[in-house]
Amino acid sequence: MISNPWRHPPGVPRCEAPRAEGTFFLPDGRRLGYAEFGDPTGDVVLWFHGTPGGRRQLPIVGRRAAERLGLRVVLVERAGAGLSSAHRYDRIGDWADDMAHVADALGADKLGVAGLSGGGPYALACAGMPALRDRVAAVAVLGGVTPSVGPDATASGAITLARQLSAVTSALRRPFAAVTAGLLTPVIPLAHLAYSGLAAVMPDGDKRVFANPEIEAMFIDDIVQVANGRFQALLDDARLFGVDWGFRLADVAVPVRWWHGDADSIISLADAQAAAEHLPDVDLLLMPDESHLGGFAKADDVLAFLAPHLRPDDEQHRRKV
């Protein structure tokens, strides 16, 4: 049983707990929190949450798909979220070193990786960095953040702020995290009201996603767990988005499928299209009239894409969810 100081916020539907959750221990003594869904003996998919987010940020539709497809889907919390130790990475590519240890702990010689929004760069890093690239069979990206620095830079809009503020966020990452925690922590008991207020000002595509009670239950359940890490991961993501990722998109040689909404107001479709031009083997799927969070509803499609790459000779797992 994982202890949590926060009570379930009133007015919020309850979300089922993961099949298993706990921590991976890294060689230097750090811990990475995780939650596991689906078949405990299945092929492994590492799923990387959005920003902010944590180990329980997998919609019910994805959890059910993991069970049907016989996949072992493991959500790993980034450093400073939930159960994960705080750690200062120099670049997003360093994440692949830690994920190689996670893959070893899971006994996974081959795995799929998926990343939602801020998790997208971390998923690409696993396939682009030497530490893990030989074990990644395919990558799925849902509304992923694009590079803001270097020869692959395509980011515009809000993500360019990460580049402009990188020096400040690097120097003040801990104070900024403390301030963020001070602002967000008191809101947790009022999560249902805060969620409803946020949904009211979202683009229409995101409003449709947030209107689903299962999404509300999952999203708030996850954020309650994330609060244990005092939101350090949120600030570190913002810092790392503004520096060179440590690998080139051309280094990602495996098949990539990228879902992106044409009404995304945070990561524009043009940014995603420009980033996709740097990937050697990519299928960019347009989500009509969807904004940034439309990817939550595509979790089953993501797993249906990854499954046959993990079992290429098994026709049973080529079916669509």
C-alpha positions, 0 to 999 in steps of 0.5 A, a space after each residue: 500500500 502506497 501512503 498518501 497524506 491527501 484525502 480524496 477530494 469531495 465531489 470527484 468520482 473515484 478512480 480505480 487503483 493501478 494493478 501495482 505501484 511502487 518504486 524502482 531503485 537506481 544504482 546511485 540510490 535514487 528512486 523512480 515511482 511507477 504504476 503498472 497496468 494490464 498483463 503482468 507477464 505481457 510485453 512492456 510499454 513504458 508510458 511517460 506522463 504529461 506536464 504536470 503528471 505522474 504515475 496514474 495518468 493513464 485513462 481508463 480506455 488505455 487501461 482496458 486496452 492494456 488488458 485486452 492486448 496483453 501488454 504490461 504498461 508501466 507509467 514512470 514518474 519523472 524525478 520530483 513527481 510523486 514517489 520519484 526522488 528529485 534529481 537535476 538532469 542536464 538534458 532530456 536525453 539523460 532520461 534514457 540512462 535511467 530507463 535502461 535500468 528500469 527496463 533491466 528491472 522489468 526484464 524487458 529486452 524489447 519495449 514500446 515507449 509512449 509519451 503524452 505532451 511533455 512526456 513526448 520528448 522523453 519517449 523520443 529520447 529512449 529511441 534516440 539515445 545509445 543507452 536504450 535505442 537498441 531495445 525500443 521497437 516503436 514510439 508513440 507521441 500524443 501532442 508532444 512538445 517539440 524542440 526549442 533549441 538546436 538544429 531540430 528547433 520547431 517550437 513556437 508559442 508557449 514552448 519558446 518561453 522555456 528557451 527564453 527563461 532557461 537561465 532563470 529556471 535553471 538557477 531558481 528551479 527549487 525556489 520556483 518549485 516551492 512557490 508552485 507547491 505553495 500555490 497548488 497544494 491548497 487547491 487540492 481539497 477543492 480539486 473538483 471546483 478547480 477542475 470545472 473552472 479550468 475546463 470552462 476556459 479550455 478550447 472546445 476540443 479539451 472541454 469534450 475530453 474534460 467532460 468525461 467523468 472518467 477523465 476527471 477521476 483519473 486526472 485528479 487522482 493522478 495530481 493528488 499523487 503527484 503532490 507528494 513530490 512538491 511539483 519539482 518535476 513540473 519546473 524541471 520539465 519546463 527547464 529541460 524543454 528550453 535546452 538542447 535535448 542531447 540527441 537529434 530527431 534523426 537518431 530516432 530510427 524506429 517507427 514513430 506514430 504521432 497523434 496531434 490535434 489541428 486545434 492544439 493551442 499549446 503545441 501547434 500542428 505546424 510545430 509538430 509537422 516541422 518536427 516530424 520532417 526530421 524523423 526518419 520513419 514517422 506517421 503523423 495522424 491528424 486529430 480533427 477539431 481536437 486541442 492539446 488534450 485530445 490524446 487522452 482519448 487515443 490511449 487505446 489506439 496508441 497501445 494497438 499501434 505498439 503491440 504488433 511491433 513488440 510481437 511482429 509474428 503474432 497476428 492476433 495482436 495486429 487487430 485494432 482496439 
